[in-house]
Amino acid sequence: MLMKAKQPKKTRSRTEAAPSITQTREEVIANIKRIGDLQRERERVQTSMNDAVAQLQERAAEEIAPFDAEIEELQASILMYCTTNRDVLTDGGKVKFADLITGKVLWRNNPPKVQIRGNDAVLALLEQDEKYERFVRTKREVNKEAVLNEPDFFAGNPVPGLSIVQGKEFFVIEPYNQELPGV
């Protein structure tokens, strides 16, 4: 009979590395010093990273500045042209935008609002006259929504301290994104 030679068995042991255990006062002192050293080194790395980020931001801001300046210049130029030619662009004011080949220009208003100076005096004046009572809320404040709903009433019956301020008009430019043709 032939006997096969036994191959030695590989022994593998999987054990987790045990943390070093501080056993003496001197080791405690040394480990505390090491923690301080590591924390300071970590702060140095973090500070270096923050410095690099600040440099990147500064560099990016310098690179972006000419683009922002040119955009502002172009916007001002477009605004001047569109303001001058508003009637033509808006078909005599029938629309509040112009759809151009590369984008739109729009004229938009904020909604009107009621502005009150001297709230108590305005309330007293509104409460004195029956025709103004509906414009006072029961919690004793001017009902701005009701005032906005009847601007013609206040045009004919002005109340000192109460005025309807028209919303500010904005000019908007919306470029279209151009896409490359498919191959």
C-alpha positions in Angstrom: 0.0 0.0 0.0 1.1 3.3 -0.8 0.7 5.9 1.8 0.3 9.5 0.9 2.5 11.8 2.8 0.6 14.0 5.1 0.9 17.6 4.3 1.2 19.9 7.2 -2.0 21.6 8.1 -2.0 25.4 7.7 -3.0 27.0 10.9 -4.8 30.2 10.5 -6.1 32.2 13.4 -8.3 35.2 13.1 -8.1 37.4 16.0 -8.8 41.0 16.4 -6.0 43.2 17.2 -6.1 44.1 20.8 -5.7 47.8 21.6 -2.6 48.6 23.5 -3.4 48.7 27.2 -1.8 51.5 29.2 -0.3 50.0 32.2 1.8 52.6 33.9 1.5 56.3 34.9 4.3 57.2 32.4 2.4 55.5 29.6 -0.7 57.4 30.5 1.3 60.7 30.4 2.8 59.7 27.1 -0.5 58.6 25.5 -2.1 61.9 26.6 0.8 63.8 25.0 0.3 61.7 21.8 -3.4 62.5 21.7 -2.6 66.2 22.0 0.0 65.8 19.2 -2.5 64.0 17.0 -5.2 66.6 17.6 -2.8 69.5 16.8 -1.7 67.6 13.6 -5.4 67.1 12.7 -6.0 70.9 13.2 -2.9 71.6 10.9 -4.4 69.4 8.2 -7.8 71.0 8.6 -6.3 74.5 8.5 -4.3 73.6 5.4 -7.5 72.3 3.8 -9.4 75.5 4.7 -6.6 77.6 3.3 -6.6 75.6 0.0 -10.4 76.0 -0.2 -10.2 79.7 0.4 -7.6 80.0 -2.3 -9.8 78.0 -4.7 -12.7 80.3 -3.9 -10.7 83.4 -4.4 -9.3 82.1 -7.7 -12.8 81.1 -8.9 -14.2 84.6 -7.9 -11.4 86.2 -9.9 -12.2 84.0 -12.9 -15.9 84.6 -12.6 -15.7 88.4 -12.2 -15.2 89.2 -16.0 -18.2 87.0 -16.8 -20.4 88.8 -14.3 -19.2 92.2 -15.5 -20.0 91.3 -19.2 -23.4 89.8 -18.2 -24.3 93.0 -16.4 -23.1 95.1 -19.3 -25.2 93.0 -21.8 -28.2 93.1 -19.5 -28.0 96.9 -19.3 -27.7 97.1 -23.1 -30.6 94.7 -23.7 -32.7 96.7 -21.2 -32.0 100.0 -22.9 -32.9 98.5 -26.3 -36.1 96.8 -25.1 -37.2 99.9 -23.1 -36.8 102.0 -26.2 -38.6 99.5 -28.4 -41.1 98.3 -25.9 -44.2 99.1 -28.0 -42.8 97.2 -31.0 -41.7 94.2 -28.9 -45.0 94.0 -26.9 -47.3 94.6 -29.9 -48.3 98.0 -28.6 -48.5 96.8 -24.9 -50.8 93.9 -25.7 -48.3 91.5 -24.1 -45.7 91.9 -21.4 -43.0 89.9 -23.0 -41.1 89.5 -26.3 -40.2 86.0 -27.4 -37.0 86.4 -29.4 -35.0 83.7 -31.2 -32.5 83.1 -28.3 -34.7 83.9 -25.4 -37.4 86.0 -23.9 -37.6 89.4 -22.3 -40.4 90.1 -19.8 -41.8 93.0 -18.0 -43.4 92.0 -14.7 -45.0 94.0 -11.8 -45.2 93.0 -8.2 -48.8 93.0 -7.0 -50.1 96.3 -5.5 -50.0 96.7 -1.8 -51.5 99.0 0.8 -49.0 101.2 2.7 -50.2 102.8 6.0 -48.5 105.5 7.9 -49.9 106.1 11.4 -52.0 103.0 11.7 -54.0 104.3 14.8 -54.9 107.5 13.1 -56.0 105.8 9.9 -58.1 103.3 11.9 -59.7 106.2 13.8 -60.6 107.9 10.5 -62.0 104.8 8.9 -64.1 104.0 12.0 -65.6 107.5 12.2 -67.3 107.2 8.8 -69.8 104.5 7.9 -68.6 104.3 4.3 -65.1 103.2 5.5 -66.3 100.6 8.2 -66.0 97.7 5.8 -62.3 98.4 5.5 -61.6 97.8 9.2 -61.2 94.3 10.5 -62.6 93.4 13.8 -59.2 92.9 15.3 -58.7 96.6 14.6 -56.4 96.8 11.6 -56.9 98.1 8.2 -58.2 95.4 5.8 -55.6 95.9 3.1 -57.2 93.3 0.9 -60.5 95.1 0.9 -58.7 98.4 0.2 -56.9 96.7 -2.8 -60.2 95.4 -4.1 -61.6 98.9 -4.3 -58.8 101.2 -5.4 -61.3 103.5 -7.2 -63.2 104.1 -4.0 -60.0 105.5 -2.3 -59.2 107.5 -5.4 -62.4 109.5 -4.9 -62.4 109.3 -1.1 -58.8 109.7 0.0 -57.9 108.9 3.6 -54.9 110.8 5.1 -52.1 108.3 5.8 -53.5 105.5 3.5 -52.2 105.1 0.0 -52.2 102.3 -2.6 -48.7 101.7 -3.9 -48.4 100.1 -7.3 -46.0 97.1 -7.5 -42.5 97.7 -8.9 -42.0 96.5 -12.5 -39.1 94.1 -13.1 -37.3 93.4 -16.4 -36.4 89.7 -16.8 -34.1 88.1 -19.4 -34.5 84.3 -19.9 -31.9 82.8 -22.3 -32.8 79.6 -24.0 -30.3 76.7 -23.7 -28.9 75.9 -27.1 -28.3 72.2 -27.8 -25.8 70.8 -30.2 -27.3 69.0 -33.2 -27.1 65.2 -33.1 -24.6 63.4 -35.2 
